[in-house]
């Protein structure tokens, strides 16, 4: 009985060592594949995002609309994606200034940096 037990234990040890040796080879191959993938990733071209540019036409339209509404202390800067309002308005006129700018900018995002006097 002891001989059978020692034989099984010996075979298990040999099988375990053989399994460990094959894992070492697999890890080496994985490292090579990983390095190849990293090389390909560093060579890829980064995606570019479009830059917002100044939109003088929208700026003029919004400025004229605000002046027509009696809001002369508001400055406007406009890009192709948004309109920014800066300056001061009389108390209670803040909502009106934003509404006028939103209507005149035709769907562009309006950034409100106006303060009330």
N, C-alpha and C positions, 0 to 999 in steps of 0.2 A: 504494500500500500504506500509505503514511504517512497519507493522507487517511482511508482506511477505519479505521485504528487510532485516529486522533483523533476520528472520528465515534462510534465505539463507546465510547471513553473518555468523551466528552462526554455521551452518553446514559446511561451508567452513573452518572455524577456527578449528573445531573438526577434519575434514579430514586432514588438514595441520599438526596438532599435531600428528595424528596417523601416517602420512607419515614420520615425523621427527623421531619418536620413532623407526620405522622399519629400518631407515637408520643407527641409532646408533647400532642396532644389526648386520646389514650387515658389518659395519666397524669393529666390534669386530671379526666377523668371518674372514674377510679379513686379519686382523692382525695375526690371528692364522695360516692361510694358508701361509702368507708371511714368518713368522718365521720358519715354517716347511721347506719351500723352501730354506731359507738361511742356515738352518742346513744341508740340503742335499748338498748344494754347498760347504760348508766348509769341508765336509768329502770326497769330490772327490779327486782323485789322480792327481797331476799336470802332464802335459805332459812334457816329457824330450826331449831336442833337442840334436842331436848327436854332439859330440865335434870333432873338427878337430885335428888330431894328426900329429906328424912330419912324413915326407915322405923322408927318407934318400936317397932312390933310385932316386927319381925325382930330389932331390937337387944335387946329383952327376952328373946326366945326363946333367942338365942345366949348372952347373959349367964347366964341360968338354967342352960343346959346346961353352960357352963364351970364354974359354981359347984358343980353337981352332980358334976362330975368332979374337984373339989378344986382348981381353978385360980382362986383368988380374987384374984390380983394382975393380972388381965388386964382391960383396959377395952375396950369395944366401941362402935364408931360404925357405924351402918348407913344406907345410902341405898337407893333403889329399884333400884340397879344393883350395889352391892358392899357388903361388910362389911369393916371395918378393925379389926385386932386390935393393941393396944398394951399394953405392960407387960412384966413379967418372969415367968418360970417356972423351976422347978428344972431342973437339968441332966437331959437325957433326956426331958423332958416337952413339948418344943416340937412334935414331930410329933403327939402326942396332942391338944394344944390346937388345932392347925390342923385335924385330922380332925374333932374335935367341932364346931368352928365351921362346917366345910364341910357336915357332915351336918345341922346345925340351920338353916343359912341356905337350904336347899332350892334349890340350884343357882346361887346368886349367887356372883360372884367374891369370893374371900377375899384381902385384902391383909394379909400378915403383917409386922408391925413389932414382933414380940415378941423380947426378948433372953433368953438363959439366964443364970441366976445362977451 
